[in-house]
Amino acid sequence: MSFIYPNLNCVGYLLLNRIQIINANAISSPLTYGFPAITGFTGAVHALSRKISQIDTLADIRLDGVLIACFDCQPQIYRESSYKDFTFVQTRNPIKKDGKTSAIVEEGRCHLSVSLAIGVYSEQYMLDEEQIERLQDKVATLIRQQRIAGGSVIKLSHFEPVRFYDDSALDKLKNQLLPAFVLMDAFDALQAITKEQQAQNPNATALDALLETATLHHIPSDDLGSEWSITSIKTGRGWLVPIPVGYQGISPRFEPGQLQHSRNADYPSQYVEAIYSLGKWVFPHSIDDLATAFWYQQYKPSDNLYLVTQT
């Protein structure tokens, strides 16, 4: 269900197959890195939707909601030895006009291969064959011309790079997504872990539970420490990962042009902080209903919340 286009009908889904992206933003929030933020994908879909709506024969079509299936993700990181921390590999920038070395601005980058399923919305209840073919062709062209999560698209699958599926044929996507893993919301797991932590420490919070999921406990088996065991609270819960799921407004909303040095003076601005939760990488055939795997942008003005959620 689209929060942006609540009055439009979901007429089907587009599968963007095996997109290869280089130099995507691997720093998803102030606390997490590795796979790009979900907002990098929902934002790319929204930008794509605005471009599609400017095409005469597709003017009544909108795109919203994205299922993220990852085949491979390679953060560009390096460490000198196994006893040292990882650092991001940086680019060597050209020298300046005076011959001096340019300043290094630390960036976190990753290369990844993903398939994206995108919801297609329209005032109609179904699209004709001509619209479907034109939509597939235009999306295949436009997605190569824009960035996804700050990275450049270098290739799509040679066989059916973009394919339209009817709303009733969504389950057929499962085989097309193999052997990738699909990113799902795991807020229920975060709540359960928080309760476990509070049973041991009544003052524990959801942040403590989130940090616990990123912790490995190395425990000696005896006083001599000849053998060690490694435990994690994630054991038996699946492939859990901390993820940012939106922003909480922490200031009044500024009207366009009111806040100095904002990125775009044509839109309202607001100071925000990232909101965190847990995500879970799930094998496609373990998902009963793929419709629940789509991430949507949602704005709650009464609570000053900018969220990405699954319905």
N, C-alpha and C positions, 0 to 999 in steps of 0.2 A: 504494500500500500504506500503510495507516494504521499508525502506530507507537503510537497511543493505543488503538485497537481492533483488535489483531492477530487476534482470534478471530472477528471479524464478517465477513460477506460484503459486498462492494461490489455493490449491486443497481442502481445507476444514478447519475445526476448531475442536479443542479438548476442551471439557468441563470437567474441573476438579471440581467435584461436592462436595460442602460442606466440604471444607478443614478447619480443626480446627488447629489453630496455637497458641502456647503459647510463652510468653516472646519475642514478636516481638518488634522492636525498635519504641517507640511511639514518639520520638523526631524527627520529619520529617525535621526540619531545625532550624537555630538559632532563628527563630521567632515563629514557629508553633509546636504544639504537639497534640497528640490524635491518629489519624489514621496514619499508617506508610507512608513514602514517596512513590510516584509512582515508583521512581527508584529502590526501594526495590523489586518491583514485576517485572519490566522489566529486572532487573539484574538477578533475579531468572530464568526467562524464557530463557535468553541468556545462562546461565550456563547449563540449562536443554538441550538446543539445541546442545551445544557442546558435551554433553555426548551422545545424540542420534546419532549424526553424526559419532561417533566412533564405532557404531554397524554395522557389515558387511551388513546385509540385509536392513538397514535403512540409509546407508551412504549418500544417495542423498537427505535426508529430513532435512529441517531446520525449526525451530520454531521462530516466531517473532510476536510481537503485543500481547497485553493482555487487555482483558475487565475485570474490577474489579467490582464484585457485592458483597456487604457486608451485611451479615445477622445480625451480632452482633460485637461490639467492646467495650472492657472493659479496659480502661486505669487503670493501677494499681496506684491509687492516694488515698490520705487520707487528711482530714482536721479535726482538733480538734473540731471546731464548725462552724456554718454557717457564722460567722463573720471573719473567718480567711481564708487565701489562701490555695489552694490545694498544696500538696507536693507529690512527687513520693515515693511510698513504695520501700524501699531498702532491699536488701538481706543481711542476716547475713553470712559473710564469715568465714571459719574455721580459728582458731588461727594459728599463725606462729610457727616455730620450737622452738623459745625461749619463747613461751607461751603468747606473746603479741597479742593484737587484731589487725587484719589486717585493713589497711586503707580503708575507705569507698569511693568508686568512684561512684558518683551519676549516676544512670541510669534511663531512662524512659522506662517502659515496658508496653505492653498491650497484652491481649488475644483476639483473634478475630476468627470469622467464616466467610469465604468467598468462593465464587465460582469464578473460573477463566476460561475464554474462551481464547484460544491461537490459533493464526493463524498457519497453516501448509503449508509449501512451498516446492516445488520440481520442478525439470526440467520436470517431466512428467505433464500431464494434469489431471491425476486422479490416485489414488492408488488402487491396487487390494485388495481383502478381506484378504489375508494372511498378507500383509503389514499393513493393518489397525488393525488387531487383535494383531499383534506383537507390533505395535506402542502403542496401548492402554495399553498392559501389561507392557511394558518397562517404560512408563511414570508413571503408577500407582506405580511401584516399585521405580523408581528413585526419584520421588517427595517426597517420605517418607524419603529418605536418605539425603536430602539437606535442607538447611535453606531458608526461605522466609522472607525477610525484617528483617533478624537477628533472627527470631523466629524458633522454632522447630515444625515440622508437627507431630501431634499426632494421627490424624484420618482423613479419608475421608468417604464419604457416603458409607454405606453398599451396596446400590443398585446402580449399574453402577457408580463406583467412577470416571472412566474416559470413556468418550464416544466421538466417532468421528462423526462429522456432515459434510455433503457435503457443498460445497460453496453455493449451491442453497437453502439449508435448514437452513440458518442462523436464520431466523425468528422463527423457532421452539424452539430456545433457550429461548425465552421470558418466556414461561411457566415454564421452568426448573429453571429460576433465581428467581422466586417468592418465598417468599415475600421480597426479598432483594432490595436494592437500588444500582443503577449503578453510578459510578463516571464519570461525564462528564466535559469537559472544559467549563468554563463560562467567557472567556475573553471578550465577547461582553457585559456582565453585568458589568464587571470592567470598560470598556470604558464608558458605559452609566452613571455609578455612578461618574466617574471622571468628566464628563461634568457637572453633577449636582453640584458637589462640586466647580468647577471652575466658575459656574454661580454666586455662593455666594462669592467665594474668588478666584480671578484670579491667585493667586500664588499657588493654590492647585495642588498637583501632584497625580499620580496614587498611590503612597504610602499612601497619606492622604485618598484616597478612600478605599484602602485596610484596613487601620486601622478603618475607619468608619464602615465597615461591621462587625467588631468585637466589636462594641460599642453599649451599650444599654443606651438610654437617659431616665432618671427618671425625670419627670416634674410634679411639684405640680399643682393641679387644682385650688387652691386659695392661698391667702396670708398666711392663717393659716397652710397650708400644711396638711390638714386633709385627703385628698385623693391624690394619685399620679398615674400618667399614665406612661407607659413604651412604648417608640417608638424605632424603628430600621429602618434603611434605607433598610434593606433586606425584609421588609414587602411587600408581594405581588410578590416577585421575586423568590420564591422557597427556597430550602435548600442550601444556599450559604456557602462555607467554603474557607478560605485562604489556598492555597497549594503552595509548591515549584514545579516548572516545569523545573528545570534544573540548569545550571551553566554558568556564564560568566567568561571567562578567564581574569585575571587581571595582568598577567605576560607573558614573553616570554615562549615558549614551550621548555622544557629541554629534551635533548636526553636521551635515556636509560643509567643509570649509572652516569649522569652528576649532578643530584640533590642528595645531601647527605641525608641519613636517610629517603628516600622515601620507601613506603610500598613494592614495587617490582621494583628492579633495571633493570628488563628486558623490561620495557615499558616506553614510554615517560611520563613526569610529567609536571604539570602546576598548579600554584596557581589560585584559582577560588573563586567567590562569588555566593551565591544562588540567583536564580531568582524566583520571586513570581507572582502569578496570583490568579484567583478565580476558584474554582471548584464547581460543583453542583451535589448533590445526586438526582437522577431521578428514578422514578418508571419505570421498563422495558417497560411496555406497552405505556409509554409516548414517547418512542424513535421511530421515524419513521423508521430509518434504523440502525440496530445494528452495521453495519460495521463502522459507525462513532464513536462508543463508544470504539474502540480499541486504546490503547496508544502505541506509537512507539518511539524508541530512534532515535534521529537525530543529526548529527554533522555538523556544518557549519564552516569550517575552516577559511573562509574569515572574519567572524565576531567573531571568538573565542567563539562560542556558542555550548553548549552541552544541548540539549533539550529533553523533552518528550512531544510529541504532538499527537493530534488526527487529522486525515485527513477528 
